[in-house]
Amino acid sequence: MSSSSHAPEIDRSQPAVVVDDLHRSFGALKAVDGVSFSIDHGRVVGFVGANGAGKTTTMRIMATLDSPGGGQVRMGGHNVVHHPSKVRRLLGWMPDSFGTYEHMTVLEYMDFYARALGFKGADRLRRIQEVMDFTDLTPLADRMSNKMSKGQTQRLCLGRALLHDPQILIMDEPAAGLDPKARVELKNLIRILAQEGKTILISSHILSELGEMCDTLLFIDQGRIVHHGDAQSMMRGTETTGETLVNVQIAAEPAKLIEWALTAPLIKIEEETKRGARLRIQATDDATLAGVLRRMIQDGLPVVDYHREERKLEDAFIDMLGQIDKGKLKTPPQPLPSKNDE
């Protein structure tokens, strides 16, 4: 679905996105307070935070729609303040809401934006058809652009953002208000774009779906990044505790497992269950966890189930914020590349 003749230039010697000590205030309100992170090319990153946490302000600065009060942002190696036109050529922006026009069909809407982007003649018609086919807008070509369902409207917004074949996509709450079928369709489109090597930053309140779609997650709270890592480590609690909670069931009385765990190294008993116990293992690596299971079997425990326990992402996020408030967890430093810029 690429459009090579209009493909923007991108510096692949640097990360696709670099946000370095970003600040933005509105009067006395610090909307963004020292945000730093980087995203490698071809990664899908979820951007998570409560309303007012600073997500949209950060994304608007990245999209050249707002100016930072301090710090800098580089998209594809280009500074968003010094070279906004270069950034816009390589960036696709999908806001949480956008305007349509009365008496303009879907095809006319796409044609309008293709012309605005500089597509001409047969090249314009070909590109419009490619994008409409990809976003399943072709059956809606004659539908009035302001008379569609929420899911159809989101596909139109995505189609508009993809016309110039951007290498980086920023999507602000793309699944908000969508029914389950429309959310599945959107997830499939994002998966295909990721397979094509696009770098995608997605803001969403639907954390469970972000965990499925994204390589890593960025959590922001009160204008500061409080987590940058994968979803699995958060759900298991390994990044904040250095331990792993394991649920074990055996084909015997639970007391037999409890007796074994009392003398086993690296293991604390969380609680006894109906068919076994929940054990807290003082390790997070697969080799150690596999070793614990191997010792159980070697010692004659009839293990029938052994698995890591995972929390919902929502619970993990709330727990992490609670630990930050109590001073038990500090924001991990995010390494950044050199600040050399054009």
C-alpha positions, 0 to 999 in steps of 0.5 A: 500500500506504499506510495513510493513517489510521495514517500517522505525522507526519513533518517534511519540512523536515529530512532523514529521518534525522540522526545527529549526533556519536553515541557509545556505549560498553560499558565500555572498548569504544567501539562508536560513536565520533562517528558523523555522517551524514544521509539525505534523504527517499526515499533507499535507503542501504546501511550497511556494515561488518565485525562489531563495526564499530558498525552494529547499535548505531547502528541500535538507537539510531536505532530507540529500542532503545538510548540514546546515550552522547553526541550525538543522533539525529533521525528525521523531525525527532524526537529519539529520546531525547526523543520515542521514541513519535513516532519509533516511529510513523514507523519500521519496524524489521526486525532481523536475527533476531526471535521467532515464536510456537508454535501461531500461524499467519502470519495470527494473527501479523499480526493480533496485531501489527495489534491491538497497533498500534491497528488495529480492525475492518474497517480492521485486516482491510484493512490485514493483507490489504494487507501480506500481499498485498504481501509474498506472505504470503497463500498462507502465511496458515495456515502456522505462523509458526515453521515457515517457510523463512528467506526466508518468515520474512524476509517475515513480519518485513518484513510486521510492520514495514510494518503501520503504514505507516512512512515510514522503514525500518531493515533489519538484514541482511535478506538474510542466509541467504537463497537466491538466489531469496529475495534477488531477491524481497526486492530487488524488495520494497525497490525497490517501497518505494523507489518509494513514497518510503520512506526505507530504511537497509539493513545487509548484508554482501552488498556487490554487492547493496547497490550495485544497490539503494542510492542511496548507501553508508555505510561504518563501521569501528571505530565511525566513518564512513569513507565516505558516497557512491555505489557507482560512485565507490568501485568506480572508485576516483575518490573516493580517487584523483581518477583513472580507470582505463580499459581500451582495446582497439584493432584494431592493435598495442598499441604504437601505443596506448602510443606515443600515450599517452606524449605525451598529457596527463593520461594515465599508462600502467598496463600494456600488455595483449594488445589495448591498454592500461590507462590511468590518466586524471588526471580523473573527470568524464565530459567529460574522459573523453569528450575522451580518447576523442575525441582517440584517434579523431581521431589515428587510433587504431582504438578498439574498446573503451573503458571504465572499470574497476570493482572489486568493492565488497568490494575497494574497501572493503578498499582504502579501509580500507588507505589509512586505516590508512596515513594516506593517506585521512581521513574526509570531513566529513559536513555536517549541518543545524542542531542545532535540535530540539524 
